[in-house]
């Protein structure tokens, strides 16, 4: 729970900073409006290696993404994002006996989910290179998980920072490192949560 609370606090601070910066440009009209819709496919990998843990957890992400631009000024565009996804996980089931960690089995699992997020985007160089941050959450279902986390319905919360590079016409290459947390809001126990660092890439098209 401590990691989750810290994650939420960090995310709220980030949103406030972005909103404050965005408000300072609020009186200026946009020069050129970007297309309202983006669709694409993002795939990536994640693990808990940078977080202290007595287990191994890896996930491969497959995400379809739709983004709708609902606000824009001279500096920033704001988008609502939907991410249907199908993910594959591989992890160890772990038991601790008299301070000795025993790895009992290696297991694979599947994840199905739908996340919704808020994205803030700005251009670094014209419309060719851009930077964005996105925070989101949504319901998921996992077929299995490490012993620290009950399987079944859970919630996935994520924070990503991304870069886009324009390839041709309205097509962009997208690269995004980020952080992901899954747990079930104490609806079932155990509920110690799983934290992962993720790195994803894909293609997005403006329509």
C-alpha positions as CSV (number, residue, x, y, z in Angstrom):
1,X,0.0,0.0,0.0
2,X,2.9,2.4,0.8
3,X,4.2,2.1,-2.8
4,X,0.7,2.8,-4.1
5,X,0.2,5.9,-2.0
6,X,3.6,7.3,-3.1
7,X,2.7,6.6,-6.7
8,X,-0.7,8.4,-6.4
9,X,1.0,11.4,-4.6
10,X,3.7,11.7,-7.3
11,X,1.0,11.4,-10.0
12,X,-1.1,14.2,-8.5
13,X,1.9,16.5,-8.1
14,X,2.8,15.9,-11.8
15,X,-0.8,16.7,-12.9
16,X,-0.8,20.0,-10.9
17,X,2.6,21.0,-12.4
18,X,1.5,20.3,-15.9
19,X,-1.8,22.1,-15.4
20,X,-0.1,25.1,-13.9
21,X,2.3,25.3,-16.8
22,X,-0.6,24.8,-19.2
23,X,-2.7,27.6,-17.6
24,X,0.1,30.2,-18.2
25,X,-0.5,29.7,-21.9
26,X,-4.3,29.7,-21.6
27,X,-4.9,33.2,-23.0
28,X,-3.1,32.5,-26.2
29,X,-5.0,31.0,-29.2
30,X,-3.5,27.9,-30.9
31,X,-1.5,28.6,-34.0
32,X,-2.3,25.3,-35.8
33,X,-4.8,22.8,-34.5
34,X,-3.7,19.2,-34.6
35,X,-6.1,16.4,-35.7
36,X,-8.5,15.4,-33.0
37,X,-8.0,11.6,-33.2
38,X,-5.0,9.3,-33.0
39,X,-5.1,5.5,-33.2
40,X,-2.3,3.0,-32.9
41,X,-0.7,-0.1,-31.5
42,X,1.8,-0.1,-28.6
43,X,3.7,-3.2,-27.3
44,X,6.3,-3.4,-24.6
45,X,7.8,-5.3,-21.7
46,X,8.0,-4.8,-18.0
47,X,9.5,-6.2,-14.8
48,X,9.9,-5.5,-11.1
49,X,13.7,-5.4,-11.2
50,X,14.1,-1.8,-9.9
51,X,11.6,-2.5,-7.0
52,X,12.7,-4.5,-4.0
53,X,10.9,-7.9,-4.2
54,X,11.4,-11.6,-3.3
55,X,9.9,-12.7,-6.5
56,X,10.4,-12.4,-10.3
57,X,7.6,-10.8,-12.4
58,X,7.8,-10.1,-16.1
59,X,5.0,-8.9,-18.4
60,X,4.6,-8.4,-22.2
61,X,2.1,-5.7,-23.1
62,X,-0.1,-5.6,-26.2
63,X,-2.2,-2.4,-26.3
64,X,-4.5,-0.8,-28.9
65,X,-4.7,2.9,-28.2
66,X,-7.2,5.6,-29.2
67,X,-6.7,9.2,-28.2
68,X,-9.1,12.1,-28.6
69,X,-7.8,15.7,-28.4
70,X,-10.3,17.8,-26.4
71,X,-8.2,20.9,-25.6
72,X,-5.3,22.7,-27.2
73,X,-3.4,26.0,-26.7
74,X,-0.1,27.4,-28.1
75,X,2.0,25.1,-26.0
76,X,0.1,22.0,-25.0
77,X,-2.6,19.6,-26.3
78,X,-4.7,17.5,-23.9
79,X,-6.1,14.1,-24.9
80,X,-8.3,11.5,-23.4
81,X,-7.0,8.0,-24.0
82,X,-8.5,4.5,-24.1
83,X,-6.3,1.4,-24.1
84,X,-7.9,-2.1,-24.6
85,X,-5.1,-4.6,-23.9
86,X,-4.0,-8.2,-23.7
87,X,-0.9,-9.0,-21.7
88,X,1.2,-12.1,-21.0
89,X,3.0,-12.5,-17.6
90,X,5.6,-14.8,-16.3
91,X,6.5,-15.0,-12.6
92,X,7.6,-17.1,-9.7
93,X,5.4,-18.3,-6.9
94,X,7.3,-17.6,-3.7
95,X,7.0,-18.9,-0.1
96,X,9.2,-17.7,2.8
97,X,10.1,-20.2,5.6
98,X,12.2,-19.0,8.6
99,X,13.6,-16.1,6.6
100,X,14.6,-18.4,3.7
101,X,13.0,-17.7,0.4
102,X,11.9,-20.8,-1.5
103,X,10.9,-20.5,-5.1
104,X,8.2,-23.1,-5.5
105,X,7.1,-22.8,-9.1
106,X,7.4,-20.7,-12.3
107,X,4.0,-19.7,-13.8
108,X,2.7,-17.9,-16.8
109,X,-0.5,-15.8,-16.8
110,X,-2.8,-13.8,-19.0
111,X,-4.2,-10.3,-18.4
112,X,-7.2,-8.7,-20.1
113,X,-8.1,-5.1,-19.5
114,X,-9.3,-1.6,-20.5
115,X,-7.5,1.5,-19.2
116,X,-8.5,5.1,-19.6
117,X,-6.0,8.0,-19.2
118,X,-5.3,11.7,-19.5
119,X,-2.4,12.7,-21.8
120,X,-0.6,16.1,-22.0
121,X,1.5,16.6,-25.1
122,X,3.9,19.3,-26.3
123,X,6.2,19.7,-29.3
124,X,10.0,19.8,-28.9
125,X,10.8,20.5,-32.5
126,X,7.9,21.7,-34.7
127,X,5.5,18.8,-35.2
128,X,8.4,16.3,-35.8
129,X,9.5,15.5,-32.2
130,X,7.1,15.6,-29.3
131,X,7.0,14.8,-25.6
132,X,4.1,13.8,-23.5
133,X,3.1,12.4,-20.1
134,X,0.1,10.1,-19.5
135,X,-1.6,8.9,-16.3
136,X,-4.4,6.3,-16.3
137,X,-6.1,3.4,-14.7
138,X,-8.7,0.8,-15.4
139,X,-10.2,-2.6,-14.6
140,X,-8.3,-5.8,-15.5
141,X,-8.6,-9.5,-15.1
142,X,-5.5,-11.7,-14.4
143,X,-5.6,-15.5,-14.6
144,X,-2.8,-15.9,-12.1
145,X,-0.3,-13.9,-10.1
146,X,2.5,-14.1,-7.5
147,X,1.3,-15.3,-4.1
148,X,1.5,-11.7,-2.8
149,X,-1.5,-10.7,-5.0
150,X,-4.9,-12.4,-5.4
151,X,-5.7,-13.3,-9.0
152,X,-9.0,-12.3,-10.7
153,X,-10.3,-8.8,-11.1
154,X,-7.7,-6.1,-10.3
155,X,-7.0,-2.4,-11.2
156,X,-4.1,-1.3,-13.2
157,X,-2.6,2.2,-12.6
158,X,0.1,3.6,-14.8
159,X,2.3,6.6,-15.4
160,X,4.2,6.9,-18.7
161,X,6.5,9.5,-20.2
162,X,6.8,9.3,-24.0
163,X,8.5,10.7,-27.1
164,X,7.1,10.8,-30.6
165,X,9.0,11.1,-33.9
166,X,7.1,11.9,-37.1
167,X,8.0,9.4,-39.8
168,X,5.8,10.3,-42.8
169,X,2.6,12.3,-43.3
170,X,0.5,11.7,-40.1
171,X,2.4,8.6,-38.8
172,X,4.5,8.7,-35.7
173,X,6.9,6.4,-33.9
174,X,6.1,6.3,-30.2
175,X,8.5,5.4,-27.4
176,X,7.4,5.4,-23.7
177,X,9.1,4.3,-20.5
178,X,6.8,4.2,-17.5
179,X,5.6,2.7,-14.2
180,X,2.7,0.3,-13.6
181,X,0.9,-0.9,-10.5
182,X,-1.7,-3.6,-10.2
183,X,-3.8,-4.4,-7.1
184,X,-7.5,-4.8,-6.3
185,X,-8.3,-2.0,-3.8
186,X,-8.6,-4.6,-0.9
187,X,-11.6,-6.3,-2.4
188,X,-9.7,-9.6,-2.0
189,X,-6.6,-10.8,-0.1
190,X,-3.7,-11.0,-0.4
191,X,-3.4,-7.5,-1.9
192,X,0.2,-6.4,-1.6
193,X,0.3,-5.2,-5.2
194,X,2.8,-5.7,-8.1
195,X,4.9,-2.8,-9.3
196,X,6.7,-2.9,-12.7
197,X,8.9,-0.6,-14.8
198,X,7.8,-0.8,-18.4
199,X,9.3,0.2,-21.8
200,X,6.9,0.2,-24.8
201,X,7.1,1.3,-28.4
202,X,4.7,1.5,-31.3
203,X,3.1,3.4,-34.1
204,X,0.4,6.1,-33.9
205,X,-1.6,7.6,-36.8
206,X,-3.5,10.9,-36.8
207,X,-6.9,10.7,-38.4
